[in-house]
Amino acid sequence: MSILAAVDCGTNSVRLLVSEGHGRARRVLERRMTITRLGRDVDATGRLAPAAIDRTVEVLGEYRTVLEALGATEVRATATSAARDAANAEDLFTRAEAALGVRPELISGEEEGRLAFLGATAELDPADGPFLVVDIGGGSTECVVGTTEPVAVRSLPLGCVRLTERHLTEDPPEPEGLSNAIAEATELYDDLLREVPQVLTARTVIGVAGTVTTVAAVELGLAEWDRDALHHFRLTRAAAEDVFRTLATEPFADRVHNPGLERERADVIVGGCCALVALYRTLGLDDLLVSESDILDGLLLDLADRVDA
């Protein structure tokens, strides 16, 4: 029985998943998420800030302690949008390897999408496909179409941190900034529909990552994070639009009191909402399936396949 682990160094958060078992039949031992905002100001500067690297490396050191305590035998770590856009990503990788014991892989947007698709669809019946998996991250949004495997993957330069830093600089955000953020997201989704018409053939649309799960948690009014309540929850367009209106019109000091919203995410959640409501509007969606299984789960499943090959 192997103990495998996956670490995802994202634009907004660093996450850890550890499981034991044989092949894809695995039991979760540990699942953690820490917001470090690795991608702060990368869109404007093209570089990872030293403080952001420090925060991320500190968390990776903590994760290494967990991995050693659980006896992880194989670990795979990845870095995504923020590191792809940063000229000094090697500074992160060198320090991350020293802290974690494993050097993060810089993966492409296409690989990020493939792994998100693998994680999000693993528990679903292929008869409910084709699926469209949408992973709204901090710096990029991956859109993946397929049934048992991806047939089309697009990575869009769209995310909660990126939109916030570009358009939502006031507290609360100004109407013009909100309109501009939604317009930018809509333009990118329009391009997606022109380039990948298979998107419109999807029978099930699946939303993954922090923006989608947070909007669902606020809609449910969760006082504490409840993975079981969120996983495969149907988030309607009406509910998403309602949460967006509430959060977008509140100053940060009030927004943080919404049940289901982590304080560390409260400053960028409106940017994420802009990306999400633009998705509903552009694709004409009535609802989407929320999945707590995403790129992190895909990483672990991919690692399990490699180990058992």
ABEGO torsion letter per residue (X at the ends): XBBBBBBBBBAABBBBBBBBEBEABBBBABBBBBBAGAABGAAAAGBBBAAAAAAAAAAAAAAAAAAAAAGBABBBBBBBAAAAABAAAAAAAAAAAAAAGBBBBBBBAAAAAAAAAAAAAAABBAAAOBBBBBBBBAABBBBBBEAABBABBBBBBBBAAAAAAAABABOBBBAAAAAAAAAAAAAAAAAAAAABAAAAABABBBBBEAAAAAAAAAAAGBABBBAAAABGBBBBAAAAAAAAAAAAABBAAAAAABBGBBAAAAAAAAAAAAAAAAAAAAAGBABBBBBABBAAAAAAAAAAAAAAX
